Amino acid sequence: MTALRQRKGSKGKEPPLGAEFQSQQSNCCTDHHPEKILHGDWSWGAIIWTSVGWSVSVGLGLLCCIYMATLHENDLWFSNIKEVEREISFRTECGLYYSYYKQMLQAPSIQEGLSDLIHDNLTESKRTINLLQRMNIYQEVFLSVLYRLLPIQLYLEPVYFYIYTVFSLQAVYVIALYLTAWLLSGSWLAGTLAGVWYILNRVDTTRVEFTISLRENWSLPFLALQVTAVTCYLRPQLTALQQKVMVWLMYMTTLCFCLTWQFNQFILLVQALIIYALDCVDFLTTTQVTTLYLVQVSSLLSVWLLQFCNSMILGSLVLSFIVAALFIKHCQSGLKTGSLLVRLGKLLLHSALVLLLTVTINYLAKKALQLRSDEHIFKFIKSKFALGPTRDFDANLYLCEEAFGLLPLDTLERLAGTLLLYPYILTLLLLSGVFALAALHNLSRPKGGGSAEEKKGAADGRVVALRPDVAYNLLHTLFYGLLAFSTMRMKYIWTGHMCAVAAYGVCGKELWTMLLSTLNCNSKVLLRLVRHAVPLLMIGCLYYKFWPKLMEELSELREFYDPDTVELMTWISTKTPKRAVFAGSMQLLAGIKLCTGRVLTNHPHYEDKDLRERTKQVYQVYARQSPEEVYDILRAVGADYVVLENSICYERRHRRGCRLRDLLDLANGHIMDGPGENDPDLVPASHPRFCEAVKTDTAVYSALFTRTFQNKTFHVYRVKKKRKKSGKSTSEPSATQ
């Protein structure tokens, strides 16, 4: 990783620190990389330690999988509740995604199931959409086909096959982090520490036990595998065959990651920026940079084909950026020549040209494709940093959710409590300093001064070199750390990788060499002792501190209890036509789709411009609108029933200005409810709030809506079919047929 060398002929009685470091690095008996046997080391020591390392990784992965599954079972008593309760437990968009798995299993054949997904007219009323194009549900399709083909129907219920698969991916996630830490440090103790930290920091590393179907729970394990493959690809001394294998692994893991999460383009954009930064400071060769970019491009284009030419992918920023970066790089052949100041000037100009060309390509692509599907993301970003309108309904819908706010400081307190934060920060500081020195050296190197891997110094004094795989992981944790601090939901990308980086800092030979040399007590014996004693001591402390807490947590038994929602779903299933169309909140409608199979007006998958407009219109039932206007909206989207929720109509969960009714009032230009200031341009509404007024059953409302169901939480109204208007005033509601 770090190497400090002194040029031949320089004066000094003491041997340079680089000599000690190189002697430590050449001592292979303490290094047991997972790919060591592939390099031809078939000694008994290598075989035994490599086998032990792989066994521990699988054991930790299985432990994590069983832990998550047990928490899920204990929290819901999943094995004993009714089927409708199991389905209700798939909250919000999770229920929508799981409904397609259920739909595929209920189809007469696989072919008919696929046809129904490609020509779906149940998810959005009055529209036929291609779900495989619009949504990332190939994982549901794959699992349903697998379940139908495997002879397990008599032994395993479909829902368990689904949730066990997702929990198994958590095992894959832990193994990937384990391997990354092992590759970086050369010690499988680092992988063990990374896996232990991931499990102990469950609250901040994953939320899989209560959001099983969420797309990130499918995709992040593949992202972690991709980071492992990139780390291995950037390691020195790989043969040509091993490099080709790593390229294919990077492609397959990137493809799986992109195919399972709709936000893949934004995550890959950050990764592309990392590659660009490493290229600018000469940490990667041209071949490595081009290969990594092409892996991203080929994966995205493969997903584009699998999603029936989804235009959102072609209009993504990451594709525009990669095209711009490669084009400008090809045109500026003399970029990496000249003195330090000249190169810095060239880099600034180079970056400005790449940015300008990226914006131009992306603008032209979206104009040509007439793409508006992802504009809500950019509205959110603009509003978050006060660069755009603050009353936009879509942007505020995100901004008012805690998951899209800044990272709470109590997150750092929890990470510190598991001894993760302190070694992580120390490792980050040391590596950042080494990275800065190595970058300055690379930029100062005269033309022909060496390749990115060699980092041979031509200047006097000591020169610091950083391994490309370590540099990549450093920038990975820095970039995604900034993303996590800006948007809390993104912390799950950062915290998992954080475990691997911190474990590398604790077990890595190079960092300990630097620290011990600074203290003038560096020796092979002491280095080996510290590298093994410190992680073992930390694992022992964590076991002593957290094992009783884990056992107590696993002994807590709860039970799913939501009788009002169960009553609603039962009523819909038994008392309404199978082709009835329901309007309501996105979250509730996803559950209605899963539990009853009824047609929806809108749903939580927000990546479509027309759907966002429709959702805003349907939500007028919680705004101050006239009954006639709400009626016209609901009839326009084909709604037969509308479900009103007291928890939204009288919401108290969010602060004033972030309640759904407040967002609607602001978007409509109306004064908000309750005490507090209002912008001077807002005006009082001319009508009462619909969700409250409709419950009075006055003539103006009962003429258009009939209450058909109610309990403490929900009120369901049937939207009447309006009789043809007579010559009377249109403001007077007509009688029903």
TADA-V213562 format. One record per residue. N is the residue number from 1. RES is the residue in one small letter. PSI is psi in degrees with one decimal (none if undefined). OMEGA is omega in whole degrees, -180 to 180 (NA if undefined). Layout:
n/res/psi/omega
N/RES/PSI/OMEGA
N/RES/PSI/OMEGA
This chain:
n/res/psi/omega
1/m/-78.7/179
2/t/139.3/178
3/a/126.7/178
4/l/118.8/-176
5/r/154.2/176
6/q/135.0/-175
7/r/145.4/179
8/k/139.2/177
9/g/-9.6/178
10/s/151.8/-174
11/k/158.9/178
12/g/136.4/-178
13/k/-36.9/-176
14/e/144.6/177
15/p/145.2/180
16/p/152.8/-180
17/l/-31.0/180
18/g/-33.1/180
19/a/-43.1/177
20/e/-42.2/-178
21/f/-42.8/-179
22/q/-35.5/178
23/s/-35.0/177
24/q/-39.5/-176
25/q/-28.2/-179
26/s/-9.7/-180
27/n/90.7/-171
28/c/-10.9/-176
29/c/-20.7/178
30/t/-3.3/179
31/d/123.4/179
32/h/73.7/180
33/h/150.9/-178
34/p/-21.7/179
35/e/13.2/-174
36/k/-42.7/-179
37/i/-31.6/179
38/l/-22.4/178
39/h/4.4/175
40/g/5.1/179
41/d/95.9/-179
42/w/26.3/177
43/s/156.8/-179
44/w/-36.6/179
45/g/-45.9/-180
46/a/-43.3/-179
47/i/-46.1/-177
48/i/-50.0/-177
49/w/-36.2/177
50/t/-41.1/178
51/s/-42.4/178
52/v/-44.2/-180
53/g/-46.8/179
54/w/-38.0/180
55/s/-42.7/179
56/v/-39.1/180
57/s/-45.1/179
58/v/-39.9/179
59/g/-44.0/178
60/l/-39.5/178
61/g/-45.6/178
62/l/-38.0/178
63/l/-43.1/178
64/c/-43.5/180
65/c/-48.8/-179
66/i/-38.3/179
67/y/-47.6/-180
68/m/-43.1/-180
69/a/-38.4/180
70/t/-41.1/177
71/l/-42.1/179
72/h/-44.3/180
73/e/-45.0/-178
74/n/-34.0/-177
75/d/-35.1/-175
76/l/-13.9/-168
77/w/49.9/-169
78/f/-32.8/-176
79/s/-12.8/-175
80/n/-11.5/-179
81/i/164.6/-178
82/k/161.9/-178
83/e/-41.0/-180
84/v/-34.3/177
85/e/-37.4/175
86/r/-42.8/-178
87/e/-36.3/178
88/i/-29.6/-180
89/s/-16.2/173
90/f/83.3/-172
91/r/156.0/173
92/t/-129.9/-175
93/e/-19.6/177
94/c/-39.4/179
95/g/-35.9/179
96/l/-46.1/-179
97/y/-41.9/-180
98/y/-27.1/-179
99/s/-29.0/-180
100/y/-31.5/171
101/y/-46.0/178
102/k/-41.1/-180
103/q/-41.5/178
104/m/-37.6/-180
105/l/-30.8/-179
106/q/-11.9/180
107/a/146.8/180
108/p/-32.4/179
109/s/165.9/178
110/i/-41.2/-179
111/q/-43.9/180
112/e/-36.6/177
113/g/-44.2/178
114/l/-40.9/179
115/s/-40.0/179
116/d/-34.0/178
117/l/-36.6/-179
118/i/-30.3/179
119/h/63.5/-174
120/d/130.6/175
121/n/19.7/179
122/l/-28.3/-174
123/t/-35.5/178
124/e/116.3/-177
125/s/145.6/179
126/k/16.8/178
127/r/145.5/171
128/t/120.1/-175
129/i/157.2/175
130/n/104.1/-176
131/l/-32.9/179
132/l/-25.1/176
133/q/-42.1/-174
134/r/-40.6/-172
135/m/159.3/177
136/n/79.5/-176
137/i/21.2/177
138/y/-28.9/179
139/q/-37.6/176
140/e/-39.8/178
141/v/-47.2/-179
142/f/-45.4/-178
143/l/-39.7/180
144/s/-40.9/178
145/v/-42.8/-180
146/l/-41.7/-179
147/y/-37.0/-180
148/r/-31.0/-175
149/l/-32.7/-178
150/l/145.9/180
151/p/60.6/-176
152/i/3.1/-175
153/q/-32.7/-178
154/l/-17.0/-173
155/y/-21.4/-173
156/l/124.7/178
157/e/152.1/-178
158/p/-39.0/-177
159/v/-35.2/179
160/y/-36.6/176
161/f/-38.2/-179
162/y/-53.4/-174
163/i/-32.7/178
164/y/-32.9/176
165/t/-43.9/180
166/v/-41.5/178
167/f/-33.3/177
168/s/-32.6/177
169/l/-26.9/174
170/q/-34.6/175
171/a/-41.2/177
172/v/-40.8/179
173/y/-48.4/-179
174/v/-42.3/179
175/i/-39.7/179
176/a/-44.4/177
177/l/-39.9/177
178/y/-48.9/-178
179/l/-37.8/178
180/t/-46.6/179
181/a/-38.3/179
182/w/-45.2/179
183/l/-40.4/-177
184/l/-40.1/-172
185/s/-24.7/-175
186/g/8.1/-179
187/s/129.0/179
188/w/-9.9/171
189/l/-33.1/176
190/a/-42.3/177
191/g/-40.6/178
192/t/-45.0/180
193/l/-39.4/178
194/a/-44.1/179
195/g/-41.7/179
196/v/-44.2/178
197/w/-40.8/179
198/y/-44.0/-178
199/i/-43.8/-177
200/l/-28.1/179
201/n/33.4/-175
202/r/-39.5/-177
203/v/-32.2/-176
204/d/-9.6/-179
205/t/-20.9/-180
206/t/157.6/173
207/r/30.8/-172
208/v/-29.7/-173
209/e/-18.3/178
210/f/0.7/174
211/t/61.0/-169
212/i/-47.9/-172
213/s/-3.8/-177
214/l/139.6/-173
215/r/-34.0/-178
216/e/-28.6/178
217/n/-23.9/174
218/w/-36.9/-168
219/s/-36.2/-174
220/l/-35.2/173
221/p/-36.6/179
222/f/-33.0/175
223/l/-41.1/178
224/a/-39.2/176
225/l/-38.1/179
226/q/-40.7/177
227/v/-39.0/176
228/t/-43.7/180
229/a/-41.1/177
230/v/-42.9/178
231/t/-44.2/180
232/c/-38.2/180
233/y/-35.4/-178
234/l/-1.7/178
235/r/147.6/178
236/p/164.4/172
237/q/26.2/172
238/l/140.5/176
239/t/168.2/180
240/a/-40.4/179
241/l/-42.7/179
242/q/-36.5/177
243/q/-41.2/178
244/k/-40.5/178
245/v/-42.5/180
246/m/-37.2/178
247/v/-43.5/178
248/w/-38.0/177
249/l/-40.9/178
250/m/-41.7/-180
251/y/-46.8/-177
252/m/-43.3/-180
253/t/-37.8/177
254/t/-40.2/178
255/l/-47.9/180
256/c/-38.8/178
257/f/-47.2/-178
258/c/-34.7/-176
259/l/-20.0/-173
260/t/0.8/-179
261/w/128.8/-177
262/q/-17.7/180
263/f/18.4/-176
264/n/-37.1/-175
265/q/-34.0/-179
266/f/-35.0/177
267/i/-42.7/178
268/l/-28.5/176
269/l/-43.2/177
270/v/-41.7/179
271/q/-38.4/178
272/a/-36.4/177
273/l/-35.1/176
274/i/-46.4/179
275/i/-40.9/180
276/y/-43.7/-180
277/a/-42.3/178
278/l/-35.0/178
279/d/-40.2/-178
280/c/-37.1/-179
281/v/16.3/167
282/d/38.9/175
283/f/-20.4/-178
284/l/151.7/175
285/t/164.1/178
286/t/-38.4/179
287/t/-43.1/180
288/q/-44.0/-180
289/v/-48.9/-179
290/t/-41.4/-180
291/t/-46.5/-179
292/l/-41.2/177
293/y/-44.9/-177
294/l/-31.1/175
295/v/-43.7/178
296/q/-46.0/-178
297/v/-46.9/-178
298/s/-35.6/178
299/s/-45.2/179
300/l/-40.6/179
301/l/-34.1/176
302/s/-42.7/177
303/v/-38.3/177
304/w/-42.7/178
305/l/-44.0/-179
306/l/-28.5/179
307/q/31.1/173
308/f/48.9/176
309/c/51.8/178
310/n/115.4/-174
311/s/-22.7/-179
312/m/-29.8/-180
313/i/-44.4/180
314/l/-28.7/179
315/g/12.9/-178
316/s/150.7/180
317/l/-33.7/-175
318/v/-39.2/177
319/l/-43.3/178
320/s/-40.6/-179
321/f/-44.5/-178
322/i/-43.3/178
323/v/-44.9/-180
324/a/-43.4/-178
325/a/-43.6/-180
326/l/-38.5/-179
327/f/-48.7/-180
328/i/-37.7/179
329/k/-40.4/179
330/h/-36.4/-177
331/c/-27.7/-178
332/q/76.7/-177
333/s/-25.2/-179
334/g/25.6/-176
335/l/-39.7/-172
336/k/45.9/177
337/t/158.1/177
338/g/179.4/180
339/s/178.3/-177
340/l/-48.9/-178
341/l/-39.3/179
342/v/-44.4/-179
343/r/-38.3/177
344/l/-41.0/177
345/g/-42.4/178
346/k/-39.3/-180
347/l/-40.4/178
348/l/-45.3/178
349/l/-42.8/179
350/h/-46.5/-179
351/s/-39.6/178
352/a/-41.8/179
353/l/-41.1/179
354/v/-44.1/180
355/l/-45.3/-180
356/l/-44.7/-180
357/l/-35.8/178
358/t/-48.7/-180
359/v/-40.8/-179
360/t/-48.6/-180
361/i/-43.9/-178
362/n/-40.1/179
363/y/-46.1/-180
364/l/-38.7/180
365/a/-43.8/-179
366/k/-33.5/176
367/k/-44.4/-179
368/a/-37.7/-178
369/l/-5.5/-176
370/q/48.4/-173
371/l/124.8/177
372/r/11.2/-173
373/s/-33.8/-174
374/d/13.2/-176
375/e/-23.9/179
376/h/-29.3/178
377/i/-43.1/-179
378/f/-31.1/173
379/k/-42.8/179
380/f/-45.0/-179
381/i/-42.9/179
382/k/-45.3/-179
383/s/-36.6/-179
384/k/-38.0/-179
385/f/21.9/176
386/a/39.4/180
387/l/-1.1/-177
388/g/-172.2/-179
389/p/144.8/-177
390/t/-1.1/-179
391/r/5.6/180
392/d/129.2/-174
393/f/-46.9/-178
394/d/-45.1/-179
395/a/-43.5/-179
396/n/-28.4/178
397/l/-35.8/176
398/y/-46.7/-174
399/l/-29.5/-177
400/c/-5.8/176
401/e/135.1/-178
402/e/-33.7/-177
403/a/-22.1/-179
404/f/11.8/176
405/g/-171.4/179
406/l/157.0/-180
407/l/123.1/179
408/p/147.1/-178
409/l/-22.9/179
410/d/-17.2/174
411/t/-44.9/180
412/l/-33.4/178
413/e/-41.8/178
414/r/-41.1/179
415/l/-35.3/177
416/a/-33.6/-179
417/g/-23.5/178
418/t/13.7/180
419/l/20.5/180
420/l/-40.6/-171
421/l/-40.1/-173
422/y/-51.8/177
423/p/-29.5/179
424/y/-47.9/-179
425/i/-43.1/179
426/l/-44.4/178
427/t/-41.0/-179
428/l/-43.4/-179
429/l/-45.8/-179
430/l/-46.4/-179
431/l/-36.4/179
432/s/-39.9/177
433/g/-44.0/178
434/v/-40.1/180
435/f/-44.1/-180
436/a/-43.3/179
437/l/-42.4/180
438/a/-37.9/179
439/a/-43.1/178
440/l/-40.6/178
441/h/-44.5/-180
442/n/-40.9/-180
443/l/-23.9/-179
444/s/-11.2/-175
445/r/133.2/177
446/p/164.2/-179
447/k/130.3/-179
448/g/15.5/-177
449/g/1.7/178
450/g/161.3/180
451/s/172.4/-178
452/a/-28.1/-178
453/e/-34.0/-171
454/e/-42.6/179
455/k/41.0/179
456/k/127.0/-177
457/g/144.1/176
458/a/-7.4/-179
459/a/165.2/178
460/d/160.0/177
461/g/-165.9/-175
462/r/145.5/-180
463/v/137.3/-178
464/v/131.4/179
465/a/146.7/-179
466/l/130.1/178
467/r/139.6/-179
468/p/-37.9/-178
469/d/-35.5/177
470/v/-41.4/178
471/a/-41.2/179
472/y/-47.2/-178
473/n/-31.8/176
474/l/-50.9/180
475/l/-32.5/178
476/h/-48.9/-178
477/t/-31.5/178
478/l/-48.8/-177
479/f/-47.2/-179
480/y/-22.8/172
481/g/-43.6/176
482/l/-40.1/178
483/l/-40.8/180
484/a/-40.3/180
485/f/-31.6/-180
486/s/-31.8/-178
487/t/111.3/-171
488/m/-34.4/-177
489/r/-26.2/-179
490/m/-0.9/-178
491/k/-23.2/-177
492/y/-20.2/173
493/i/-37.7/-174
494/w/-47.5/-170
495/t/-35.3/178
496/g/-48.5/179
497/h/-28.6/177
498/m/-38.0/179
499/c/-41.9/-179
500/a/-40.8/-179
501/v/-43.8/179
502/a/-39.4/178
503/a/-37.8/175
504/y/-40.6/179
505/g/-37.2/-179
506/v/-37.9/-172
507/c/-9.4/-177
508/g/133.7/-178
509/k/-35.9/-172
510/e/-43.5/-179
511/l/-39.2/176
512/w/-35.4/177
513/t/-44.5/179
514/m/-46.0/-177
515/l/-45.8/-179
516/l/-36.1/178
517/s/-36.8/177
518/t/-33.5/179
519/l/2.5/179
520/n/36.3/178
521/c/33.0/-177
522/n/128.6/174
523/s/160.3/-178
524/k/-42.7/-178
525/v/-47.3/-179
526/l/-39.5/179
527/l/-47.6/-180
528/r/-39.6/-180
529/l/-46.9/-178
530/v/-42.8/-177
531/r/-27.5/-180
532/h/-33.1/-176
533/a/-42.7/-176
534/v/-50.7/178
535/p/-38.5/178
536/l/-39.0/178
537/l/-41.0/180
538/m/-42.6/178
539/i/-39.2/177
540/g/-43.1/179
541/c/-43.1/179
542/l/-39.7/178
543/y/-46.2/-178
544/y/-38.6/-175
545/k/-38.2/-168
546/f/-17.8/-179
547/w/-45.9/176
548/p/-37.2/179
549/k/-39.2/178
550/l/-42.8/180
551/m/-37.9/178
552/e/-40.3/179
553/e/-41.6/-179
554/l/-18.0/180
555/s/-10.1/179
556/e/121.7/-177
557/l/126.7/177
558/r/-178.2/179
559/e/140.5/177
560/f/133.2/-179
561/y/105.4/177
562/d/68.6/-173
563/p/-32.3/-179
564/d/-43.1/179
565/t/-38.1/176
566/v/-43.2/179
567/e/-41.5/179
568/l/-48.5/-178
569/m/-37.6/178
570/t/-42.3/179
571/w/-44.8/180
572/i/-42.9/-177
573/s/-32.8/-172
574/t/-21.9/-171
575/k/-0.8/-179
576/t/152.0/178
577/p/149.6/-177
578/k/-25.6/180
579/r/16.5/179
580/a/144.7/-178
581/v/128.3/-177
582/f/138.3/174
583/a/153.2/180
584/g/-159.2/179
585/s/152.3/-179
586/m/-43.5/-175
587/q/-45.4/-179
588/l/-39.3/-178
589/l/-32.1/176
590/a/-41.8/177
591/g/-37.6/178
592/i/-39.5/178
593/k/-43.3/-178
594/l/-47.3/-172
595/c/-30.9/-173
596/t/-20.0/-179
597/g/13.4/-179
598/r/164.7/-179
599/v/142.2/-178
600/l/155.3/171
601/t/-31.7/-180
602/n/169.8/-175
603/h/172.2/-172
604/p/-13.3/180
605/h/104.6/-164
606/y/10.6/-173
607/e/48.4/177
608/d/129.1/-176
609/k/-48.1/-178
610/d/-38.0/179
611/l/-39.1/178
612/r/-40.4/177
613/e/-41.0/180
614/r/-41.8/179
615/t/-43.4/178
616/k/-37.8/179
617/q/-46.2/180
618/v/-35.2/-179
619/y/-4.1/176
620/q/-12.7/175
621/v/-17.5/177
622/y/7.6/180
623/a/178.8/176
624/r/89.4/-178
625/q/156.0/179
626/s/153.3/179
627/p/-34.1/179
628/e/-41.5/-179
629/e/-42.8/177
630/v/-40.6/179
631/y/-46.5/-179
632/d/-38.6/178
633/i/-48.6/-177
634/l/-39.1/178
635/r/-33.0/-180
636/a/-31.8/179
637/v/3.9/174
638/g/19.5/-176
639/a/134.9/172
640/d/-31.3/-180
641/y/149.3/173
642/v/132.7/-179
643/v/120.7/178
644/l/135.7/-177
645/e/127.0/178
646/n/-32.8/-178
647/s/-19.5/176
648/i/-43.4/-178
649/c/-39.0/-180
650/y/40.4/-171
651/e/138.2/176
652/r/-3.6/-176
653/r/-41.8/-179
654/h/159.9/177
655/r/166.1/176
656/r/132.9/-176
657/g/-13.7/179
658/c/-3.7/174
659/r/149.0/-177
660/l/-40.6/180
661/r/-30.7/177
662/d/-41.5/179
663/l/-38.8/179
664/l/-40.6/178
665/d/-43.8/179
666/l/-44.0/180
667/a/-30.4/180
668/n/-3.6/179
669/g/23.8/-178
670/h/155.1/176
671/i/141.3/-178
672/m/160.9/177
673/d/156.3/168
674/g/169.9/180
675/p/144.7/-180
676/g/167.3/-178
677/e/151.9/175
678/n/149.9/176
679/d/144.4/-174
680/p/-22.5/-178
681/d/-5.1/178
682/l/145.1/-176
683/v/155.1/175
684/p/143.6/179
685/a/150.4/-179
686/s/-2.4/-179
687/h/153.4/175
688/p/167.6/179
689/r/128.7/-171
690/f/-45.4/-175
691/c/-22.3/176
692/e/-44.9/-174
693/a/-32.2/-177
694/v/-22.7/-179
695/k/-12.0/179
696/t/-17.3/179
697/d/32.3/174
698/t/165.4/-172
699/a/-38.9/-176
700/v/-27.1/178
701/y/-42.8/-178
702/s/-19.8/177
703/a/-22.4/-176
704/l/-24.7/-175
705/f/138.4/177
706/t/124.8/179
707/r/126.9/-177
708/t/-15.5/-179
709/f/144.3/173
710/q/147.5/167
711/n/-163.3/-174
712/k/-19.9/-173
713/t/-36.3/-171
714/f/147.4/171
715/h/123.3/-179
716/v/129.4/179
717/y/136.1/174
718/r/131.7/179
719/v/113.6/-175
720/k/155.6/173
721/k/118.2/-171
722/k/136.2/177
723/r/153.8/179
724/k/139.2/-176
725/k/140.9/176
726/s/-166.9/-179
727/g/1.1/-180
728/k/172.8/180
729/s/137.9/-179
730/t/-17.4/180
731/s/-16.2/180
732/e/122.2/-178
733/p/138.0/-180
734/s/163.9/179
735/a/162.8/179
736/t/158.7/179
737/q/none/NA
